[in-house]
Amino acid sequence: MTRDHPHISRRNALQTVAGATLASVAACLNNSGNSGIPNDGTTDSDGQGPLKQVVVDGTTLVIELSAEADVDQVNLIQPNRELFGKRDVAAGAQQVSFEIGTDYEPGEYRVVALKGEESVIESAEEIRPQIEIRDIGLYRNSPDKPWDEIYGESKTDRKKNGEAFVTLENTGSGPDAVVELQFTGDVPNPIEDPRGGGLYETEQVVIPSGETIDLFSSSFPFGTETADGTGCSLDGNSGQFTVAVETEVRGDQVSKACEVQYSGSNDMTDCEVTITES
């Protein structure tokens, strides 16, 4: 498993972020079901064991050690039982970390604290993302979003009218990254294989555990009508479209079907677009 740092473009600095900036994989170990087991076979129940806390901060797994910890190495074991990495613990150090990025295997990881070659304590931690689509909208319906920051003030309202945002939440215990955004079905400009993955000016968008972000499209899905697309009319047109995002860690698609109605104009520029969940 590679552990390279993910590429994070300037796009990420413009994301709308909600939720906690630090997502705990486990709370203080004496209060969780994953309490470590010392090498004497007893449960570390007094909260004073070597492992104080294990958390995921962004794309980094952070292990906090107690001030009394007498360990000189911490190993991280992957779900496939292979060694992910090891960190030496300097005298007096109370924290070590592992950069897991967004190219890791989701599942149960084991944190093993050692003294010499002897295991002092272990902790099992589930690191697994869960991406959910929360909202879908357009510039004409959500002018409060940072459209000018994303697309630039020089982009006309007509161009912005054709783009869309998708709000995602990571309710899991590990980070993930979106590498593709796609709109198919009854939209004016459906593109099954959008250039650049359909994400505006970035190859991927990282979503830490516990956070909510907005993706912004680059494929002009609600722009000028194409031969295969659905347009606007004075009497109204309706249909259904699907928005899908492809994720890196899970390697699958997360999708959401929506009902859509176009009305009030024969031109998409002035069209009223109403999106509801199917």
C-alpha positions in Angstrom: 0.0 0.0 0.0 1.4 3.4 -0.9 1.5 6.2 1.5 2.2 9.2 -0.7 0.7 12.5 0.3 -2.4 13.2 -1.8 -2.3 16.1 -4.2 -4.4 18.9 -2.7 -5.0 21.8 -5.1 -6.0 25.4 -4.3 -9.5 24.2 -4.9 -9.6 22.6 -1.5 -8.9 26.0 0.2 -12.2 27.2 -1.2 -14.4 24.3 -0.1 -17.3 24.9 2.2 -16.4 22.9 5.3 -18.6 22.1 8.2 -18.3 19.8 11.1 -15.4 19.0 13.4 -11.8 19.4 12.1 -10.6 16.5 14.2 -12.5 13.2 13.9 -11.9 10.6 16.6 -11.5 7.1 15.5 -11.6 6.2 19.1 -12.1 8.3 22.2 -10.0 7.9 25.3 -9.3 4.2 25.2 -10.6 3.4 28.7 -14.1 4.6 27.5 -14.2 2.7 24.2 -14.8 -0.9 23.3 -11.4 -1.1 21.7 -9.3 -0.8 24.9 -5.8 -2.0 24.6 -4.7 -5.3 26.3 -1.4 -5.0 28.3 1.0 -7.9 28.0 -0.1 -9.2 31.5 -3.5 -10.1 30.1 -5.5 -7.6 32.1 -7.6 -4.8 30.7 -6.2 -1.3 30.9 -9.3 0.2 32.7 -7.8 3.0 34.7 -7.1 5.2 31.6 -3.4 5.5 32.5 -2.1 3.0 30.0 0.5 3.9 27.4 -2.0 4.5 24.6 -4.1 7.5 25.6 -5.9 8.3 22.4 -6.0 7.4 18.7 -7.6 9.9 16.3 -7.7 10.7 12.6 -6.8 14.3 11.9 -7.4 15.0 8.2 -5.4 12.3 6.4 -3.1 11.5 9.4 -3.5 8.9 12.1 -2.3 10.4 15.4 -1.5 8.3 18.4 -1.2 10.0 21.7 0.8 8.4 24.5 0.5 9.0 28.2 3.3 10.8 30.0 4.2 7.6 31.9 4.4 5.5 28.7 7.4 3.3 28.7 7.5 2.4 25.0 10.1 3.0 22.4 8.2 2.0 19.2 4.7 2.1 17.8 3.7 -0.1 14.8 0.6 0.2 12.6 -0.8 -3.0 11.2 -3.0 -2.9 8.1 -6.3 -4.9 7.8 -4.4 -7.5 5.7 -2.1 -8.0 8.7 0.9 -6.5 6.9 3.0 -3.8 8.5 1.9 -0.3 7.4 4.7 1.4 9.2 6.6 1.9 12.4 7.6 4.9 14.4 10.4 5.3 17.0 9.3 7.0 20.2 11.9 9.4 21.6 12.3 9.7 25.3 9.6 11.9 26.7 7.6 12.0 23.4 3.8 11.8 23.8 2.7 11.6 20.2 3.5 9.7 17.0 1.7 9.8 13.6 1.2 8.0 10.4 0.2 9.7 7.1 -2.5 7.4 5.7 -3.5 9.7 2.8 -6.5 8.6 0.6 -4.9 5.5 -0.9 -5.2 3.2 2.1 -7.1 -0.1 2.6 -10.3 0.5 4.7 -10.9 -1.8 7.6 -9.5 -2.6 11.0 -6.0 -1.3 11.9 -4.0 -2.4 14.9 -1.8 0.0 16.9 0.9 -1.9 18.7 3.1 -0.2 21.3 6.4 -2.0 22.0 9.2 -1.9 24.5 12.2 -3.5 22.9 10.7 -6.5 21.0 7.9 -7.0 23.5 4.3 -5.8 22.9 3.2 -3.6 25.7 -0.3 -2.8 24.6 -2.5 -3.0 21.4 -5.6 -1.2 20.1 -7.9 -2.1 17.3 -9.2 0.9 15.3 -11.7 0.9 12.4 -10.7 3.3 9.7 -13.3 3.4 6.9 -14.9 6.3 5.0 -18.6 6.7 4.3 -19.5 9.3 1.7 -23.1 10.5 1.4 -24.7 13.0 -1.0 -26.6 15.6 1.0 -27.6 18.3 -1.5 -27.5 19.3 -5.2 -28.1 22.8 -6.5 -27.5 25.5 -9.1 -26.3 29.1 -9.0 -29.8 30.4 -9.7 -31.1 28.6 -6.7 -28.2 29.1 -4.3 -26.5 32.4 -4.9 -25.0 32.4 -1.4 -22.5 29.7 -2.3 -18.9 31.0 -3.1 -19.4 31.0 -6.9 -17.1 33.9 -7.6 -14.4 32.4 -5.5 -14.6 29.1 -7.3 -15.2 30.2 -10.9 -13.8 33.7 -10.8 -15.6 37.0 -11.0 -15.0 37.2 -14.8 -17.3 34.2 -15.4 -20.7 35.5 -16.5 -23.9 34.6 -14.7 -25.0 32.7 -17.8 -22.0 30.4 -17.4 -22.5 30.0 -13.7 -26.2 29.2 -14.4 -25.0 26.0 -16.2 -22.8 24.7 -13.4 -23.9 22.9 -10.3 -22.7 22.1 -6.8 -23.0 18.8 -4.9 -22.7 18.7 -1.1 -21.1 15.6 0.4 -20.6 14.4 3.9 -18.2 11.9 5.2 -19.9 10.1 8.1 -17.2 7.4 8.3 -14.1 7.1 10.5 -11.5 7.6 7.8 -10.7 10.2 5.0 -11.6 9.7 1.3 -11.2 11.7 -1.9 -13.6 12.3 -4.8 -12.0 11.9 -8.2 -15.0 12.2 -10.5 -18.4 14.1 -10.6 -21.0 13.1 -13.2 -24.5 14.1 -14.2 -26.5 11.7 -16.4 -30.2 11.5 -17.4 -32.6 14.4 -18.0 -30.2 17.3 -17.8 -29.6 19.7 -20.7 -25.9 18.7 -21.1 -25.4 15.1 -19.9 -21.8 13.9 -20.3 -21.0 10.4 -19.2 -17.2 10.9 -19.3 -16.6 14.6 -18.4 -13.2 16.1 -19.1 -11.1 16.3 -16.0 -13.5 14.1 -14.1 -16.1 16.8 -13.9 -14.5 18.6 -10.9 -13.6 22.2 -11.4 -9.9 22.8 -11.7 -8.8 19.9 -9.6 -8.1 16.2 -10.0 -9.5 15.2 -6.6 -11.2 16.7 -3.5 -10.2 15.3 -0.1 -13.0 14.8 2.4 -11.8 14.1 6.0 -13.8 12.1 8.4 -16.7 14.0 10.0 -16.6 16.9 7.4 -19.0 18.3 4.8 -17.8 19.9 1.6 -19.2 21.3 -1.6 -18.0 20.0 -5.0 -18.4 22.3 -8.0 -18.9 21.0 -11.5 -16.9 21.7 -14.6 -19.0 19.9 -17.2 -21.8 22.6 -17.6 -24.6 20.0 -16.9 -27.4 22.6 -16.8 -26.0 24.7 -19.6 -27.0 24.9 -23.3 -29.2 22.1 -24.4 -27.5 19.4 -26.4 -29.0 16.8 -28.8 -29.3 14.2 -26.1 -30.3 16.6 -23.3 -33.6 17.9 -21.9 -34.3 21.6 -22.3 -36.7 24.2 -20.9 -40.1 25.3 -22.2 -42.8 27.7 -21.2 -45.2 24.8 -20.4 -42.6 22.9 -18.5 -40.5 19.8 -18.9 -39.8 17.2 -16.2 -37.6 14.2 -15.8 -35.1 12.5 -13.6 -31.3 12.7 -13.5 -28.6 11.0 -11.4 -25.6 12.6 -9.9 -22.7 10.3 -9.1 -19.3 10.7 -7.5 -16.4 8.3 -7.7 -14.3 7.9 -4.6 -10.6 6.8 -4.3 -10.5 4.8 -1.0 -13.7 2.7 -1.6 -13.1 2.7 -5.4 -16.9 2.8 -6.1 -19.6 5.2 -7.0 -21.9 7.0 -4.7 -25.1 8.2 -6.5 -28.3 10.0 -5.9 -31.4 10.1 -8.2 -33.4 13.4 -8.4 -36.6 14.6 -10.0 -36.2 17.8 -12.0 -38.6 20.3 -13.6 -37.8 23.0 -16.1 -40.3 25.8 -16.7 -40.9 29.5 -17.4 -38.8 30.0 -20.5 -37.7 28.5 -23.9 -34.1 29.3 -23.0 -32.1 27.6 -20.3 -30.5 30.9 -19.3 -33.8 32.1 -17.9 -35.3 28.7 -17.0 -36.7 27.9 -13.5 -35.1 24.7 -12.4 -36.6 22.8 -9.5 -34.7 19.8 -8.1 -36.2 17.3 -5.6 -35.2 13.9 -4.3 -36.7 10.9 -6.1 
